[in-house]
């Protein structure tokens, strides 16, 4: 799978997101899924965030990509070279997280912009982007990602606490919903969606019997390094790996 082409890059800058079908093949996603579901540390380190209705949305987050299969996804040229096209130069791994939206109980995520709170990590510019990789099929029924198309052009808006989550300012959000299209990002396993750090996005609760797990890898432009130290890791050079590393590392794990 090549890096994003010119049309996809243009769509991202126009709409605030772009969906790429079949970014990863079935074997790669099978290895990611098997690894994640057998990973006791992933489950034990998951934190819950209560939504407005009291349901729990779970995730596990880490700053450095490492040499395991999660790192092979985050460091692979397919993703990193695409991010460098979107952000216009060298990028580094900001963090990754696994979203664990379990059947029937997985909670919602409020409407928010990632830069709404990343801004407080001493970043001058919204030169960050994320890619969500579907470990499981994502549908409206199991709480897929939804975006407000073109909302990145609004710039950063204020965010406030809602339940245990950060949520976008309601009055401005209501105005945005009145004039912008809400797009449900339905994904097959192995599909990916790239989205701008100022794109308003949310996801609904999982009311289905199917899980909705997803790996999200986030990147910052190297030239946008935080202007002072904070709780989040600063610039670390990202060592890219060839795309075949996913299979090599994944197969080694299950051969042991």
QUIDALIN-V343348 format. One record per residue. N is the residue number from 1. RES is the residue in three letters. SS is DSSP state (h for helix, s for strand, l for the rest). D_LAST is the distance of its C-alpha to the last C-alpha in Angstrom with 1 decimal. Layout:
n: <N N>
res: <RES RES>
ss: <SS SS>
d_last: <D_LAST D_LAST>
This chain:
n: <1 2 3 4 5 6 7 8 9 10 11 12 13 14 15 16 17 18 19 20 21 22 23 24 25 26 27 28 29 30 31 32 33 34 35 36 37 38 39 40 41 42 43 44 45 46 47 48 49 50 51 52 53 54 55 56 57 58 59 60 61 62 63 64 65 66 67 68 69 70 71 72 73 74 75 76 77 78 79 80 81 82 83 84 85 86 87 88 89 90 91 92 93 94 95 96 97 98 99 100 101 102 103 104 105 106 107 108 109 110 111 112 113 114 115 116 117 118 119 120 121 122 123 124 125 126 127 128 129 130 131 132 133 134 135 136 137 138 139 140 141 142 143 144 145 146 147 148 149 150 151 152 153 154 155 156 157 158 159 160 161 162 163 164 165 166 167 168 169 170 171 172 173 174 175 176 177 178 179 180 181 182 183 184 185 186 187 188 189 190 191 192 193 194 195 196 197 198 199 200 201 202 203 204 205 206 207 208 209 210 211 212 213 214 215 216 217 218 219 220 221 222 223 224 225 226 227 228 229 230 231 232 233 234 235 236 237 238 239 240 241 242 243 244 245 246 247 248 249 250 251 252 253 254 255 256>
res: <UNK UNK UNK UNK UNK UNK UNK UNK UNK UNK UNK UNK UNK UNK UNK UNK UNK UNK UNK UNK UNK UNK UNK UNK UNK UNK UNK UNK UNK UNK UNK UNK UNK UNK UNK UNK UNK UNK UNK UNK UNK UNK UNK UNK UNK UNK UNK UNK UNK UNK UNK UNK UNK UNK UNK UNK UNK UNK UNK UNK UNK UNK UNK UNK UNK UNK UNK UNK UNK UNK UNK UNK UNK UNK UNK UNK UNK UNK UNK UNK UNK UNK UNK UNK UNK UNK UNK UNK UNK UNK UNK UNK UNK UNK UNK UNK UNK UNK UNK UNK UNK UNK UNK UNK UNK UNK UNK UNK UNK UNK UNK UNK UNK UNK UNK UNK UNK UNK UNK UNK UNK UNK UNK UNK UNK UNK UNK UNK UNK UNK UNK UNK UNK UNK UNK UNK UNK UNK UNK UNK UNK UNK UNK UNK UNK UNK UNK UNK UNK UNK UNK UNK UNK UNK UNK UNK UNK UNK UNK UNK UNK UNK UNK UNK UNK UNK UNK UNK UNK UNK UNK UNK UNK UNK UNK UNK UNK UNK UNK UNK UNK UNK UNK UNK UNK UNK UNK UNK UNK UNK UNK UNK UNK UNK UNK UNK UNK UNK UNK UNK UNK UNK UNK UNK UNK UNK UNK UNK UNK UNK UNK UNK UNK UNK UNK UNK UNK UNK UNK UNK UNK UNK UNK UNK UNK UNK UNK UNK UNK UNK UNK UNK UNK UNK UNK UNK UNK UNK UNK UNK UNK UNK UNK UNK UNK UNK UNK UNK UNK UNK UNK UNK UNK UNK UNK UNK>
ss: <l l l l l h h h h h h h h h h l s s s s l l l l l h h h h h h h h h h h h h l h h h h h l l s s s s l l l l l s s s s s s s l l l l l l h h h h h h h s h h h h h h h h h h h l l l s s s s s s s s s s s l l l l s l l s s s s l l h h h h h h h l l l l l l s s s s s s s l l l s l l l l l l s s s s l l h h h h l l l l s s s s l l s s s s l h h h h h h h h h h l l s s s l l s l l l l s s s s s l l l l s s s l l l l l l l l s s s s s s s s s s h h h l l l l l l l l l l l l l l l l s l l l h h h h h h h h h h h l>
d_last: <28.6 31.2 32.3 35.0 38.3 41.8 42.6 39.5 40.3 43.9 43.0 40.8 43.8 46.2 44.5 42.1 39.0 37.7 35.3 33.1 32.0 28.7 27.5 23.9 23.1 21.7 18.2 17.9 19.4 17.2 14.1 16.1 17.4 14.2 12.9 16.3 17.0 13.9 14.8 17.0 18.3 19.5 21.5 22.7 23.9 25.7 29.4 32.1 35.2 38.1 39.9 43.7 43.5 41.3 38.1 34.9 32.9 29.5 27.5 24.9 25.9 24.6 26.5 24.1 21.6 18.8 15.9 13.7 14.3 17.6 18.7 18.1 20.5 22.9 23.1 23.1 26.4 27.1 27.7 28.8 31.3 32.6 33.1 34.9 37.3 38.0 38.6 40.3 38.4 35.5 33.4 31.0 28.4 30.5 27.9 25.5 25.4 24.0 26.8 26.1 29.1 28.6 30.7 34.3 34.0 32.7 35.6 37.4 37.4 41.0 42.5 41.7 41.2 38.2 40.7 42.9 40.9 38.9 42.5 42.7 39.9 42.6 41.9 45.2 44.3 42.4 40.2 37.0 35.2 32.3 30.2 29.0 26.2 26.3 23.0 25.4 28.7 31.4 34.9 38.0 37.3 34.0 35.2 34.5 35.5 39.2 41.0 44.7 45.2 46.8 46.8 45.3 48.8 50.1 48.5 47.1 48.7 48.9 46.4 47.0 45.1 44.8 43.1 40.2 39.7 41.6 43.9 46.2 49.9 51.3 54.6 53.1 50.2 52.8 54.7 51.6 50.7 54.3 54.1 50.5 48.4 45.5 42.6 39.8 36.7 35.3 31.9 29.7 25.9 25.2 28.8 29.6 32.7 33.9 36.5 38.9 38.9 42.5 41.9 42.7 39.9 39.0 37.1 38.4 37.0 34.7 37.1 35.0 32.5 29.9 27.6 28.1 25.2 25.5 24.0 27.0 26.9 30.1 31.7 34.8 37.0 36.7 40.5 40.5 38.9 40.2 43.6 42.8 39.9 38.8 36.0 34.0 32.2 34.3 33.7 30.6 30.2 27.6 25.4 24.9 22.0 22.4 21.7 19.0 16.8 16.0 14.4 12.6 11.1 10.6 8.8 6.4 5.7 5.4 3.8 0.0>
